[in-house]
């Protein structure tokens, strides 16, 4: 969803909050994060306390849906303020939620939202990946592991740590032998 739509939705739904757009640049492209003020601190991730050290179970009064929408929108900003490290476990969980909710949907919109990049991973196999500066990464392929998925239920997502060890994996349907 575009910044203007997310900003309008959150501002309309939570008029008691002081909302603002924060410009930032990723790979030469200008973007805007959506933030709100709380105790003099700009909040870009409603799942964390204003100091960034604690989980916020009440999400500053935002519904879980709106808090996730805001956090997804601000992932590029979050990566920038945290030296390029994205919360890949959060992205993994969001992708799995979308697979479960919309199994027949085209995954392209979701892959674009999380800035997955299609790459040739060898032997003619294609994957969509997101790589952190620490070399941890997410990989998305079809359920056979050889090309890009056509629907969400064909998607196989895997999270790898910096050493290349798989941390977790999810596929909506059984993998073919």
N, CA and C atoms as an extended XYZ file, in Angstrom:
531
Properties=species:S:1:pos:R:3:atomname:S:1:resname:S:1:resid:I:1 pbc="F F F"
N         0.848       -1.160        0.000 N   UNK     1
C         0.000        0.000        0.000 CA  UNK     1
C         0.905        1.237        0.000 C   UNK     1
N         0.524        2.237       -0.747 N   UNK     2
C         1.309        3.460       -0.845 CA  UNK     2
C         1.323        4.219        0.477 C   UNK     2
N         2.401        4.966        0.676 N   UNK     3
C         2.569        5.737        1.905 CA  UNK     3
C         1.370        6.630        2.174 C   UNK     3
N         0.892        7.329        1.162 N   UNK     4
C        -0.222        8.258        1.364 CA  UNK     4
C        -1.474        7.538        1.869 C   UNK     4
N        -1.729        6.329        1.364 N   UNK     5
C        -2.907        5.572        1.808 CA  UNK     5
C        -2.733        5.055        3.235 C   UNK     5
N        -1.557        4.525        3.547 N   UNK     6
C        -1.303        4.030        4.907 CA  UNK     6
C        -1.375        5.197        5.889 C   UNK     6
N        -0.767        6.323        5.519 N   UNK     7
C        -0.764        7.513        6.374 CA  UNK     7
C        -2.190        7.996        6.632 C   UNK     7
N        -3.012        8.073        5.576 N   UNK     8
C        -4.402        8.519        5.717 CA  UNK     8
C        -5.208        7.543        6.571 C   UNK     8
N        -5.010        6.234        6.341 N   UNK     9
C        -5.734        5.218        7.111 CA  UNK     9
C        -5.408        5.320        8.601 C   UNK     9
N        -4.123        5.374        8.925 N   UNK    10
C        -3.727        5.435       10.332 CA  UNK    10
C        -4.166        6.748       10.976 C   UNK    10
N        -4.005        7.847       10.253 N   UNK    11
C        -4.414        9.155       10.783 CA  UNK    11
C        -5.902        9.235       11.044 C   UNK    11
N        -6.688        8.656       10.155 N   UNK    12
C        -8.146        8.655       10.317 CA  UNK    12
C        -8.577        7.724       11.452 C   UNK    12
N        -7.943        6.559       11.553 N   UNK    13
C        -8.315        5.559       12.556 CA  UNK    13
C        -7.860        5.953       13.956 C   UNK    13
N        -6.708        6.654       14.040 N   UNK    14
C        -6.141        7.041       15.336 CA  UNK    14
C        -5.862        8.548       15.330 C   UNK    14
N        -6.935        9.368       15.336 N   UNK    15
C        -6.736       10.821       15.250 CA  UNK    15
C        -6.087       11.425       16.495 C   UNK    15
N        -6.058       10.686       17.589 N   UNK    16
C        -5.449       11.189       18.828 CA  UNK    16
C        -3.920       11.130       18.787 C   UNK    16
N        -3.372       10.432       17.808 N   UNK    17
C        -1.913       10.318       17.692 CA  UNK    17
C        -1.380       11.411       16.768 C   UNK    17
N        -0.163       11.826       17.024 N   UNK    18
C         0.505       12.832       16.204 CA  UNK    18
C         1.335       12.114       15.138 C   UNK    18
N         0.800       11.988       13.931 N   UNK    19
C         1.415       11.245       12.837 CA  UNK    19
C         2.290       12.148       11.989 C   UNK    19
N         3.381       11.575       11.437 N   UNK    20
C         4.211       12.318       10.485 CA  UNK    20
C         4.915       11.350        9.543 C   UNK    20
N         5.353       11.891        8.430 N   UNK    21
C         6.125       11.117        7.453 CA  UNK    21
C         7.587       11.532        7.572 C   UNK    21
N         8.467       10.551        7.611 N   UNK    22
C         9.910       10.790        7.742 CA  UNK    22
C        10.590       10.358        6.447 C   UNK    22
N        11.192       11.308        5.706 N   UNK    23
C        11.868       10.914        4.467 CA  UNK    23
C        13.173       10.166        4.743 C   UNK    23
N        13.478        9.211        3.883 N   UNK    24
C        14.757        8.499        3.926 CA  UNK    24
C        15.051        8.001        2.518 C   UNK    24
N        16.281        7.578        2.283 N   UNK    25
C        16.698        7.135        0.950 CA  UNK    25
C        17.248        5.715        1.026 C   UNK    25
N        16.793        4.862        0.101 N   UNK    26
C        17.297        3.497       -0.030 CA  UNK    26
C        17.755        3.332       -1.473 C   UNK    26
N        19.044        3.015       -1.643 N   UNK    27
C        19.630        2.819       -2.963 CA  UNK    27
C        19.250        3.939       -3.927 C   UNK    27
N        19.362        5.176       -3.460 N   UNK    28
C        19.108        6.349       -4.290 CA  UNK    28
C        17.646        6.683       -4.502 C   UNK    28
N        16.735        5.905       -3.926 N   UNK    29
C        15.301        6.127       -4.090 CA  UNK    29
C        14.722        6.737       -2.819 C   UNK    29
N        14.028        7.862       -2.965 N   UNK    30
C        13.397        8.515       -1.823 CA  UNK    30
C        12.139        7.797       -1.379 C   UNK    30
N        12.004        7.609       -0.092 N   UNK    31
C        10.827        6.970        0.511 CA  UNK    31
C        10.436        7.737        1.758 C   UNK    31
N         9.301        7.327        2.340 N   UNK    32
C         8.839        7.929        3.587 CA  UNK    32
C         8.417        6.842        4.569 C   UNK    32
N         8.916        6.945        5.783 N   UNK    33
C         8.443        6.094        6.869 CA  UNK    33
C         7.271        6.827        7.533 C   UNK    33
N         6.413        6.078        8.180 N   UNK    34
C         5.292        6.656        8.917 CA  UNK    34
C         5.576        6.461       10.399 C   UNK    34
N         5.536        7.579       11.133 N   UNK    35
C         5.849        7.552       12.557 CA  UNK    35
C         4.774        8.283       13.347 C   UNK    35
N         4.699        7.992       14.635 N   UNK    36
C         3.864        8.790       15.525 CA  UNK    36
C         4.658        9.086       16.784 C   UNK    36
N         4.284       10.156       17.463 N   UNK    37
C         4.999       10.588       18.657 CA  UNK    37
C         4.414        9.938       19.906 C   UNK    37
N         5.320        9.528       20.802 N   UNK    38
C         4.920        8.991       22.103 CA  UNK    38
C         5.980        9.404       23.114 C   UNK    38
N         5.594       10.193       24.098 N   UNK    39
C         6.522       10.671       25.126 CA  UNK    39
C         7.762       11.330       24.529 C   UNK    39
N         7.556       12.083       23.456 N   UNK    40
C         8.658       12.801       22.833 CA  UNK    40
C         9.549       11.964       21.932 C   UNK    40
N         9.175       10.696       21.684 N   UNK    41
C         9.961        9.808       20.829 CA  UNK    41
C         9.143        9.445       19.595 C   UNK    41
N         9.790        9.427       18.434 N   UNK    42
C         9.130        9.020       17.198 CA  UNK    42
C         9.115        7.493       17.126 C   UNK    42
N         7.936        6.907       17.009 N   UNK    43
C         7.768        5.456       16.979 CA  UNK    43
C         7.584        5.008       15.531 C   UNK    43
N         8.461        4.119       15.062 N   UNK    44
C         8.315        3.564       13.713 CA  UNK    44
C         7.918        2.092       13.758 C   UNK    44
N         8.089        1.456       14.918 N   UNK    45
C         7.746        0.045       15.095 CA  UNK    45
C         6.869       -0.076       16.337 C   UNK    45
N         5.551       -0.204       16.159 N   UNK    46
C         4.655       -0.241       17.313 CA  UNK    46
C         4.743       -1.508       18.152 C   UNK    46
N         5.594       -2.446       17.751 N   UNK    47
C         5.781       -3.667       18.533 CA  UNK    47
C         6.926       -3.530       19.540 C   UNK    47
N         7.659       -2.402       19.505 N   UNK    48
C         8.776       -2.175       20.423 CA  UNK    48
C         8.537       -0.935       21.259 C   UNK    48
N         9.110       -0.923       22.465 N   UNK    49
C         9.027        0.246       23.332 CA  UNK    49
C         9.787        1.413       22.711 C   UNK    49
N         9.572        2.612       23.238 N   UNK    50
C        10.219        3.793       22.666 CA  UNK    50
C        11.744        3.742       22.779 C   UNK    50
N        12.271        2.915       23.686 N   UNK    51
C        13.730        2.761       23.775 CA  UNK    51
C        14.227        1.626       22.873 C   UNK    51
N        13.293        0.834       22.307 N   UNK    52
C        13.655       -0.245       21.402 CA  UNK    52
C        14.133       -1.515       22.072 C   UNK    52
N        14.041       -1.574       23.412 N   UNK    53
C        14.548       -2.752       24.119 CA  UNK    53
C        13.469       -3.710       24.592 C   UNK    53
N        12.205       -3.285       24.562 N   UNK    54
C        11.139       -4.106       25.129 CA  UNK    54
C        10.001       -4.287       24.131 C   UNK    54
N         9.309       -5.413       24.259 N   UNK    55
C         8.151       -5.684       23.413 CA  UNK    55
C         6.955       -4.900       23.947 C   UNK    55
N         6.170       -4.346       23.033 N   UNK    56
C         4.971       -3.603       23.409 CA  UNK    56
C         3.744       -4.448       23.095 C   UNK    56
N         3.208       -5.107       24.095 N   UNK    57
C         2.070       -5.997       23.864 CA  UNK    57
C         0.812       -5.220       23.484 C   UNK    57
N         0.703       -3.954       23.895 N   UNK    58
C        -0.488       -3.176       23.548 CA  UNK    58
C        -0.327       -2.416       22.226 C   UNK    58
N         0.863       -2.455       21.623 N   UNK    59
C         1.145       -1.827       20.325 CA  UNK    59
C         0.760       -0.345       20.319 C   UNK    59
N         0.913        0.331       21.483 N   UNK    60
C         0.592        1.753       21.627 CA  UNK    60
C        -0.868        2.048       21.278 C   UNK    60
N        -1.725        1.058       21.456 N   UNK    61
C        -3.149        1.249       21.184 CA  UNK    61
C        -3.571        0.951       19.755 C   UNK    61
N        -2.652        0.560       18.887 N   UNK    62
C        -2.991        0.200       17.512 CA  UNK    62
C        -3.481       -1.246       17.475 C   UNK    62
N        -4.415       -1.528       16.582 N   UNK    63
C        -4.840       -2.920       16.397 CA  UNK    63
C        -3.655       -3.710       15.864 C   UNK    63
N        -3.705       -5.027       15.997 N   UNK    64
C        -2.606       -5.840       15.489 CA  UNK    64
C        -2.451       -5.655       13.978 C   UNK    64
N        -3.577       -5.577       13.258 N   UNK    65
C        -3.533       -5.378       11.813 CA  UNK    65
C        -2.840       -4.062       11.457 C   UNK    65
N        -3.246       -2.965       12.105 N   UNK    66
C        -2.657       -1.659       11.799 CA  UNK    66
C        -1.190       -1.592       12.224 C   UNK    66
N        -0.850       -2.230       13.338 N   UNK    67
C         0.547       -2.256       13.783 CA  UNK    67
C         1.408       -3.024       12.779 C   UNK    67
N         0.911       -4.160       12.267 N   UNK    68
C         1.658       -4.925       11.265 CA  UNK    68
C         1.779       -4.137        9.970 C   UNK    68
N         0.697       -3.481        9.566 N   UNK    69
C         0.717       -2.670        8.350 CA  UNK    69
C         1.776       -1.579        8.460 C   UNK    69
N         1.820       -0.906        9.589 N   UNK    70
C         2.810        0.144        9.814 CA  UNK    70
C         4.227       -0.427        9.813 C   UNK    70
N         4.420       -1.540       10.501 N   UNK    71
C         5.767       -2.117       10.577 CA  UNK    71
C         6.245       -2.603        9.212 C   UNK    71
N         5.363       -3.243        8.461 N   UNK    72
C         5.735       -3.691        7.114 CA  UNK    72
C         6.105       -2.495        6.256 C   UNK    72
N         5.291       -1.443        6.326 N   UNK    73
C         5.582       -0.243        5.541 CA  UNK    73
C         6.943        0.351        5.914 C   UNK    73
N         7.318        0.251        7.168 N   UNK    74
C         8.547        0.881        7.670 CA  UNK    74
C         9.763       -0.042        7.700 C   UNK    74
N         9.691       -1.227        7.109 N   UNK    75
C        10.826       -2.156        7.180 CA  UNK    75
C        12.103       -1.571        6.583 C   UNK    75
N        12.005       -0.873        5.461 N   UNK    76
C        13.195       -0.255        4.861 CA  UNK    76
C        13.802        0.789        5.772 C   UNK    76
N        12.956        1.565        6.426 N   UNK    77
C        13.419        2.574        7.380 CA  UNK    77
C        14.069        1.894        8.578 C   UNK    77
N        13.433        0.836        9.072 N   UNK    78
C        13.970        0.099       10.215 CA  UNK    78
C        15.340       -0.480        9.888 C   UNK    78
N        15.486       -1.011        8.666 N   UNK    79
C        16.786       -1.550        8.251 CA  UNK    79
C        17.830       -0.443        8.205 C   UNK    79
N        17.419        0.750        7.762 N   UNK    80
C        18.358        1.866        7.682 CA  UNK    80
C        18.812        2.324        9.069 C   UNK    80
N        17.892        2.404       10.018 N   UNK    81
C        18.264        2.868       11.353 CA  UNK    81
C        18.947        1.783       12.177 C   UNK    81
N        18.902        0.530       11.679 N   UNK    82
C        19.582       -0.558       12.390 CA  UNK    82
C        20.736       -1.116       11.555 C   UNK    82
N        21.422       -0.237       10.832 N   UNK    83
C        22.584       -0.599       10.013 CA  UNK    83
C        22.277       -1.670        8.971 C   UNK    83
N        21.098       -1.621        8.380 N   UNK    84
C        20.754       -2.503        7.278 CA  UNK    84
C        20.239       -3.871        7.666 C   UNK    84
N        20.154       -4.163        8.945 N   UNK    85
C        19.689       -5.483        9.376 CA  UNK    85
C        18.164       -5.458        9.505 C   UNK    85
N        17.510       -6.293        8.697 N   UNK    86
C        16.061       -6.385        8.746 CA  UNK    86
C        15.641       -7.501        9.696 C   UNK    86
N        14.486       -7.356       10.299 N   UNK    87
C        13.976       -8.421       11.178 CA  UNK    87
C        13.404       -9.563       10.336 C   UNK    87
N        14.278      -10.425        9.830 N   UNK    88
C        13.861      -11.457        8.882 CA  UNK    88
C        12.868      -12.452        9.475 C   UNK    88
N        12.938      -12.697       10.767 N   UNK    89
C        11.969      -13.593       11.393 CA  UNK    89
C        10.567      -12.990       11.312 C   UNK    89
N        10.472      -11.667       11.486 N   UNK    90
C         9.184      -10.976       11.348 CA  UNK    90
C         8.675      -11.085        9.908 C   UNK    90
N         9.547      -10.857        8.930 N   UNK    91
C         9.164      -10.969        7.524 CA  UNK    91
C         8.687      -12.396        7.230 C   UNK    91
N         9.424      -13.399        7.724 N   UNK    92
C         9.040      -14.800        7.560 CA  UNK    92
C         7.615      -15.014        8.081 C   UNK    92
N         7.341      -14.558        9.300 N   UNK    93
C         6.020      -14.744        9.905 CA  UNK    93
C         4.922      -14.037        9.113 C   UNK    93
N         5.207      -12.838        8.593 N   UNK    94
C         4.223      -12.111        7.784 CA  UNK    94
C         3.923      -12.852        6.490 C   UNK    94
N         4.944      -13.408        5.853 N   UNK    95
C         4.741      -14.169        4.616 CA  UNK    95
C         3.901      -15.413        4.906 C   UNK    95
N         4.195      -16.118        5.971 N   UNK    96
C         3.415      -17.313        6.327 CA  UNK    96
C         1.955      -16.934        6.607 C   UNK    96
N         1.728      -15.811        7.313 N   UNK    97
C         0.360      -15.337        7.559 CA  UNK    97
C        -0.372      -15.105        6.239 C   UNK    97
N         0.297      -14.474        5.274 N   UNK    98
C        -0.317      -14.198        3.974 CA  UNK    98
C        -0.602      -15.487        3.201 C   UNK    98
N         0.290      -16.449        3.278 N   UNK    99
C         0.051      -17.737        2.605 CA  UNK    99
C        -1.218      -18.371        3.159 C   UNK    99
N        -1.361      -18.352        4.472 N   UNK   100
C        -2.525      -18.972        5.113 CA  UNK   100
C        -3.818      -18.224        4.798 C   UNK   100
N        -3.743      -16.899        4.695 N   UNK   101
C        -4.938      -16.098        4.422 CA  UNK   101
C        -5.354      -16.086        2.956 C   UNK   101
N        -4.379      -16.073        2.050 N   UNK   102
C        -4.669      -15.919        0.625 CA  UNK   102
C        -3.875      -16.932       -0.206 C   UNK   102
N        -4.162      -18.237       -0.063 N   UNK   103
C        -3.342      -19.256       -0.736 CA  UNK   103
C        -3.350      -19.170       -2.260 C   UNK   103
N        -4.429      -18.692       -2.869 N   UNK   104
C        -4.500      -18.650       -4.329 CA  UNK   104
C        -3.974      -17.335       -4.918 C   UNK   104
N        -3.574      -16.397       -4.083 N   UNK   105
C        -3.118      -15.084       -4.557 CA  UNK   105
C        -1.764      -15.162       -5.251 C   UNK   105
N        -1.517      -14.204       -6.122 N   UNK   106
C        -0.218      -14.047       -6.779 CA  UNK   106
C         0.741      -13.450       -5.744 C   UNK   106
N         1.902      -14.043       -5.520 N   UNK   107
C         2.819      -13.551       -4.484 CA  UNK   107
C         3.615      -12.296       -4.865 C   UNK   107
N         3.485      -11.797       -6.085 N   UNK   108
C         4.319      -10.693       -6.549 CA  UNK   108
C         4.203       -9.444       -5.674 C   UNK   108
N         2.985       -9.069       -5.289 N   UNK   109
C         2.789       -7.879       -4.452 CA  UNK   109
C         3.519       -8.012       -3.120 C   UNK   109
N         3.417       -9.178       -2.517 N   UNK   110
C         4.074       -9.434       -1.240 CA  UNK   110
C         5.596       -9.403       -1.386 C   UNK   110
N         6.102      -10.017       -2.439 N   UNK   111
C         7.544      -10.043       -2.670 CA  UNK   111
C         8.077       -8.630       -2.899 C   UNK   111
N         7.312       -7.802       -3.608 N   UNK   112
C         7.709       -6.406       -3.813 CA  UNK   112
C         7.683       -5.626       -2.504 C   UNK   112
N         6.658       -5.845       -1.690 N   UNK   113
C         6.530       -5.103       -0.435 CA  UNK   113
C         7.719       -5.354        0.490 C   UNK   113
N         8.229       -6.581        0.495 N   UNK   114
C         9.370       -6.914        1.357 CA  UNK   114
C        10.702       -6.811        0.630 C   UNK   114
N        10.671       -6.341       -0.618 N   UNK   115
C        11.870       -6.095       -1.412 CA  UNK   115
C        12.714       -7.349       -1.656 C   UNK   115
N        12.026       -8.463       -1.952 N   UNK   116
C        12.724       -9.667       -2.375 CA  UNK   116
C        13.285       -9.429       -3.772 C   UNK   116
N        14.430      -10.012       -4.056 N   UNK   117
C        15.079       -9.881       -5.356 CA  UNK   117
C        15.187      -11.251       -6.006 C   UNK   117
N        14.713      -11.402       -7.270 N   UNK   118
C        14.871      -12.688       -7.938 CA  UNK   118
C        16.332      -12.908       -8.340 C   UNK   118
N        16.849      -14.106       -8.042 N   UNK   119
C        18.240      -14.431       -8.384 CA  UNK   119
C        18.333      -15.867       -8.883 C   UNK   119
N        19.353      -16.128       -9.695 N   UNK   120
C        19.660      -17.475      -10.139 CA  UNK   120
C        20.559      -18.078       -9.060 C   UNK   120
N        20.091      -19.155       -8.453 N   UNK   121
C        20.853      -19.769       -7.356 CA  UNK   121
C        21.631      -21.001       -7.806 C   UNK   121
N        21.714      -21.205       -9.119 N   UNK   122
C        22.505      -22.320       -9.650 CA  UNK   122
C        21.649      -23.425      -10.217 C   UNK   122
N        22.221      -24.187      -11.125 N   UNK   123
C        21.551      -25.330      -11.768 CA  UNK   123
C        20.215      -24.930      -12.392 C   UNK   123
N        20.102      -23.681      -12.853 N   UNK   124
C        18.866      -23.205      -13.462 CA  UNK   124
C        17.759      -22.920      -12.478 C   UNK   124
N        18.065      -22.938      -11.191 N   UNK   125
C        17.059      -22.693      -10.160 CA  UNK   125
C        16.973      -21.199       -9.853 C   UNK   125
N        15.735      -20.730       -9.670 N   UNK   126
C        15.497      -19.327       -9.349 CA  UNK   126
C        14.902      -19.210       -7.964 C   UNK   126
N        15.256      -18.150       -7.255 N   UNK   127
C        14.695      -17.876       -5.931 CA  UNK   127
C        14.531      -16.377       -5.783 C   UNK   127
N        13.660      -15.979       -4.876 N   UNK   128
C        13.549      -14.587       -4.442 CA  UNK   128
C        14.231      -14.539       -3.090 C   UNK   128
N        15.150      -13.591       -2.912 N   UNK   129
C        15.862      -13.536       -1.628 CA  UNK   129
C        15.903      -12.126       -1.074 C   UNK   129
N        16.072      -12.048        0.237 N   UNK   130
C        16.388      -10.825        0.967 CA  UNK   130
C        17.592      -11.184        1.822 C   UNK   130
N        18.678      -10.418        1.681 N   UNK   131
C        19.917      -10.696        2.407 CA  UNK   131
C        20.230       -9.532        3.333 C   UNK   131
N        20.552       -9.841        4.570 N   UNK   132
C        20.993       -8.831        5.534 CA  UNK   132
C        22.508       -8.653        5.438 C   UNK   132
N        23.039       -7.516        5.897 N   UNK   133
C        24.493       -7.311        5.888 CA  UNK   133
C        25.271       -8.378        6.658 C   UNK   133
N        24.619       -9.021        7.638 N   UNK   134
C        25.297      -10.080        8.404 CA  UNK   134
C        25.242      -11.428        7.684 C   UNK   134
N        24.742      -11.441        6.442 N   UNK   135
C        24.612      -12.621        5.587 CA  UNK   135
C        23.483      -13.571        5.975 C   UNK   135
N        22.640      -13.223        6.938 N   UNK   136
C        21.426      -14.007        7.156 CA  UNK   136
C        20.493      -13.655        5.993 C   UNK   136
N        19.599      -14.593        5.639 N   UNK   137
C        18.743      -14.300        4.493 CA  UNK   137
C        17.473      -15.136        4.495 C   UNK   137
N        16.499      -14.657        3.725 N   UNK   138
C        15.273      -15.379        3.449 CA  UNK   138
C        15.302      -15.795        1.991 C   UNK   138
N        14.823      -16.981        1.709 N   UNK   139
C        14.750      -17.481        0.344 CA  UNK   139
C        13.329      -17.956        0.081 C   UNK   139
N        12.795      -17.560       -1.072 N   UNK   140
C        11.475      -18.019       -1.496 CA  UNK   140
C        11.611      -18.651       -2.867 C   UNK   140
N        11.110      -19.886       -2.972 N   UNK   141
C        11.075      -20.626       -4.236 CA  UNK   141
C         9.694      -21.260       -4.339 C   UNK   141
N         9.438      -21.943       -5.449 N   UNK   142
C         8.207      -22.718       -5.504 CA  UNK   142
C         8.393      -23.968       -4.636 C   UNK   142
N         7.345      -24.715       -4.430 N   UNK   143
C         7.406      -25.839       -3.492 CA  UNK   143
C         8.308      -26.967       -3.954 C   UNK   143
N         8.705      -26.972       -5.226 N   UNK   144
C         9.656      -27.975       -5.717 CA  UNK   144
C        11.096      -27.498       -5.570 C   UNK   144
N        11.288      -26.225       -5.254 N   UNK   145
C        12.613      -25.689       -5.036 CA  UNK   145
C        13.395      -25.380       -6.289 C   UNK   145
N        12.697      -25.118       -7.413 N   UNK   146
C        13.464      -24.869       -8.630 CA  UNK   146
C        13.085      -23.614       -9.415 C   UNK   146
N        12.042      -22.918       -9.023 N   UNK   147
C        11.658      -21.705       -9.748 CA  UNK   147
C        10.886      -20.770       -8.815 C   UNK   147
N        10.324      -19.721       -9.381 N   UNK   148
C         9.569      -18.755       -8.587 CA  UNK   148
C         8.108      -19.205       -8.477 C   UNK   148
N         7.468      -18.987       -7.341 N   UNK   149
C         6.095      -19.459       -7.145 CA  UNK   149
C         5.077      -18.651       -7.949 C   UNK   149
N         4.021      -19.335       -8.396 N   UNK   150
C         2.942      -18.658       -9.133 CA  UNK   150
C         1.808      -18.241       -8.209 C   UNK   150
N         1.600      -18.993       -7.138 N   UNK   151
C         0.567      -18.655       -6.158 CA  UNK   151
C         1.184      -18.739       -4.765 C   UNK   151
N         0.495      -18.167       -3.803 N   UNK   152
C         0.996      -18.190       -2.431 CA  UNK   152
C         1.123      -19.626       -1.916 C   UNK   152
N         0.182      -20.506       -2.277 N   UNK   153
C         0.258      -21.872       -1.764 CA  UNK   153
C         1.384      -22.681       -2.400 C   UNK   153
N         1.973      -22.180       -3.489 N   UNK   154
C         3.131      -22.836       -4.109 CA  UNK   154
C         4.445      -22.358       -3.495 C   UNK   154
N         4.367      -21.404       -2.605 N   UNK   155
C         5.547      -20.747       -2.061 CA  UNK   155
C         6.210      -21.585       -0.961 C   UNK   155
N         7.524      -21.691       -1.040 N   UNK   156
C         8.335      -22.356       -0.019 CA  UNK   156
C         9.304      -21.305        0.497 C   UNK   156
N         9.173      -20.934        1.767 N   UNK   157
C        10.020      -19.900        2.357 CA  UNK   157
C        10.940      -20.533        3.392 C   UNK   157
N        12.215      -20.101        3.358 N   UNK   158
C        13.202      -20.611        4.309 CA  UNK   158
C        14.016      -19.444        4.847 C   UNK   158
N        14.301      -19.490        6.137 N   UNK   159
C        15.127      -18.491        6.814 CA  UNK   159
C        16.454      -19.138        7.173 C   UNK   159
N        17.553      -18.494        6.763 N   UNK   160
C        18.897      -19.005        7.006 CA  UNK   160
C        19.687      -18.024        7.862 C   UNK   160
N        20.529      -18.542        8.755 N   UNK   161
C        21.403      -17.668        9.536 CA  UNK   161
C        22.643      -17.325        8.701 C   UNK   161
N        23.554      -16.539        9.272 N   UNK   162
C        24.738      -16.057        8.551 CA  UNK   162
C        25.653      -17.193        8.089 C   UNK   162
N        25.606      -18.342        8.757 N   UNK   163
C        26.459      -19.465        8.354 CA  UNK   163
C        25.816      -20.317        7.251 C   UNK   163
N        24.576      -20.000        6.872 N   UNK   164
C        23.883      -20.763        5.841 CA  UNK   164
C        23.043      -21.900        6.384 C   UNK   164
N        22.947      -22.008        7.709 N   UNK   165
C        22.114      -23.053        8.320 CA  UNK   165
C        20.656      -22.601        8.328 C   UNK   165
N        19.760      -23.493        7.927 N   UNK   166
C        18.346      -23.158        7.912 CA  UNK   166
C        17.812      -23.084        9.339 C   UNK   166
N        17.151      -21.976        9.642 N   UNK   167
C        16.561      -21.764       10.966 CA  UNK   167
C        15.126      -22.262       10.993 C   UNK   167
N        14.365      -21.891        9.950 N   UNK   168
C        13.003      -22.393        9.847 CA  UNK   168
C        12.559      -22.356        8.393 C   UNK   168
N        11.520      -23.150        8.128 N   UNK   169
C        11.036      -23.342        6.772 CA  UNK   169
C         9.519      -23.525        6.812 C   UNK   169
N         8.851      -23.080        5.745 N   UNK   170
C         7.395      -23.279        5.663 CA  UNK   170
C         6.999      -23.454        4.207 C   UNK   170
N         6.132      -24.435        3.973 N   UNK   171
C         5.529      -24.652        2.657 CA  UNK   171
C         4.089      -25.064        2.909 C   UNK   171
N         3.150      -24.421        2.211 N   UNK   172
C         1.732      -24.684        2.453 CA  UNK   172
C         1.327      -26.104        2.054 C   UNK   172
N         1.962      -26.631        1.038 N   UNK   173
C         1.643      -27.985        0.580 CA  UNK   173
C         2.882      -28.863        0.725 C   UNK   173
N         2.663      -30.158        0.742 N   UNK   174
C         3.783      -31.104        0.808 CA  UNK   174
C         4.752      -30.836       -0.334 C   UNK   174
N         6.037      -30.952       -0.063 N   UNK   175
C         7.053      -30.823       -1.098 CA  UNK   175
C         7.074      -32.080       -1.954 C   UNK   175
N         7.263      -31.906       -3.252 N   UNK   176
C         7.351      -33.061       -4.161 CA  UNK   176
C         8.663      -33.794       -3.960 C   UNK   176
N         8.663      -35.081       -4.187 N   UNK   177
C         9.886      -35.875       -4.055 CA  UNK   177
C        10.719      -35.782       -5.300 C   UNK   177
